[in-house]
Amino acid sequence: NSSTLIKNLALNTEIKRKISCPSCHQLYDYSGTRPIRGLNCTFVKYPNHRQQRLRKTCDQPLLNEVQKGEKLFYQPKCFYIYQQLADTLENMIKRPGFLKLCNSWKNRNKHPRLLGDIY
C-alpha cells in the first residue's frame, strides 16, 4: 500500500491517484470517494478513422464489485499512482549533499585520450 509506505518512511509528499483502464490504460480522475457502479472505459483509439469498425470504444469495466457483509461496494480495478514532478524535484534538492553530487561530474579525473559523458 503506497500510503503505508509514505507514512513509514516519513515522506512529506502528496500522492495523486487516478483510475486506470486495465486494457488500454486510459486514466480517469479519482476523488477518493466510492465511485458509482457501471463505470466503463470511454477511450476510442481511432476517433476520426474513416472505417466505423475502428472507431469503437474500449468499453472495459473499470470497477470490481466487492461484497462486505450485506453491502455491495464498487472499487477501481487498477490505480495509477504518481507524484507531481515539481514535488519530486523539491524533495531531492532538500536532501543534504544532493546539489554537490549533481556538480561532482565537473571535477572528475579525465583522461586526455578518452571521451566521457556525465555519469
Helices and strands as residue ranges (DSSP letters): H 2-8, E 15-20, E 27-29, G 52-54, E 63-68, E 71-76, E 79-83, H 85-93, H 98-103, G 104-107
